[in-house]
Amino acid sequence: MLVAASVIATTAMALSIAPAFAQTSPAKPASSAAAADASKLVRADRSMLVDLAEGNRAEVAAGQLALEKSQNADVKKFAQMMIDDHGKALTEVEALAQSKDTKLPDGVGAVHKTKEVALKALSGKTFDSQYAKRAGVGDHESTVKLLKKIQAEAKDADLKALADKMLPTVEHHLEMAKQLAAMK
């Protein structure tokens, strides 16, 4: 009986001490867990970032195609600006994606690929006109819409800041593309 009482007392004491040890054992600090969560994007933000990357890649690719195919100095000047500006924007999008642990696709989506194939089949003034309308006006209208959506709906502050930074340039591109399209 004395042994049983002793075992019960020892067990009771061990159980009462265990929570004290559990409270003092090192755990992952809440701040690093919060930082890890802050580096992730919610699904909708991730989707918008992917769309932004694809749009910039498409502008660079279309600009390169225009440099190769166009004989028009205004179209070539616009195309070079698209390569430069959207190339820089793509670098910023990729850096944000990396910081948010988000994998971006390597190329452009099906819609942009279809537009690229259609443009490749054209030449001369028809190419210039369609490049100005599709890659210039159409794609920039879509990108303005996307950037405004990011500003209004994104949860991530860094993604919103990037949209804020990019929007004036894309709006300027749109105005230039409209002028270019009107010349054809």
Secondary structure, DSSP 4 states (H G I P E B T S, - for coil): -HHHHHHHHHHHHHHHHHHHHHHHS----HHHHHHHHHTSPPHHHHHHHHHHHHHHHHHHHHHHHHHHH---HHHHHHHHHHHHHHHHHHHHHHHHHHHTT-PPPSS--HHHHHHHHHHHT--HHHHHHHIIIIIIIIHHHHHHHHHHHHHHH---HHHHHHHHHHHHHHHHHHHHHHHHHHH-
